Amino acid sequence: MKEKNITKASLNEVRKMKGLTDWKRLRAMTDEDIERAAANDPDCPMTTAADWKNARVVWPEGKEPVAIEKDIVEWFRKRGHEYQSEINSALREYMKSHQSKRKTKRHAAV
């Protein structure tokens, strides 16, 4: 992308901009109208069952998606740009502290 094609705007400026979407026309469209328009869109061909036949979900190796409540994520995010690493470190410390407690309990029971 060339620099001349980039437009910078503040959030307030963006909020004042008028969109090009014809909302009245869009709200009047039926599901059939939308499906027909999507089927005729040359930039986004419809997929078929054959396209998905061999599809599978692949998680990044060594990582697992988790649901963390929003207020917790926001608290860590405010602390710095590497908040995901901070969350991971906090969870690892919690895990380590509980692993050592379990080992102590197991040895005491033997």
N, C-alpha and C positions, 0 to 999 in steps of 0.2 A: 504494500500500500504506500502510495506516495504522500508525503507530508501535506501537499496542497489539498488533498481530499479529506483531511482530518479537521473537524470543527470542534472547538472546545466551548463548553457552556457550563455555567454554574447550575446547581440544582434549581435555584429560583428561575433562571432563564429557561430551563427545560420545562418546568411546570407551566410557564407562560406560553410555550409554543403550541400552535394549533396543529393537531394531527391531521393526516390526510385520509383517515378512515371514514367511510360513509356509514356511520353507525345506524342510521335509520334504515338504509338498504340492507345492512347486515342483519339487523334484528328481524326484518321481514322475510329473510330467507328460511326456507323449510330445510329439514334434514336432507331431503332429496336434492335440493338446490346446492347445498354444501357438498354433498358427495359427488355430484356431477362436476362442480367446479374443481374439486380436488382431483378427480379422475382426468380432467382435461388440462391440468397444470403441467407444462412440459419440464418445469424445474424440480418437480417432486413426484416422480412416478409412483403409482400405487404398488404396494408390496403384495406378494402372494404367499400362500402356505409353503410353496417350494422355496421361497426366499428365506424362510425361517426354519426350514426342516432340520438343518444341522446347527442351529443357533444354540449357544449355551452361555450361561453367566460365568464370567471369569473375574475373580477378585484379584487385586494386586497381591503378589506373593508376600506372605507375612503380615498382611493387614486384613482387618475384619471390620465391616461397617457396624456402627453402634448408634443407638438413639440416645442422645444426651439432651436433657431438658434445656430449653432455650436460655433460661436465666443463668445456668451454669456456664454455658458456652460464652454468653455475653460477658460474664465476669472475667473469664480467662482472656477473652479477646481484648478487653480494656487494658489488660496487663501488658500486652505486647503483640507484635506481629507473628511470633512463633507460638501462638497459644495452643495449637494442636500438639506440639511437642511437650508443652507444659502439662496439658491434660494427660498425655501418655505417661509423663514422669510421675505425676501424682498418683495415677492408677498403679504404676509399677511399684512405687513405695508402699502403697496400701497392700498390694499383693505380697510383697516381700515380708512386711510386718506380720501378715496373717499366716504366711508359710512357716515362719519361725515359731509362732504360737502353736500351730498344729504339731510341729515336730516335738516341741516341749511336752504337749499333752500326750502324744503317742508314747514317748519314753517314760513318762510318769505312770502310764497305764500298764506297762509291761512288767 
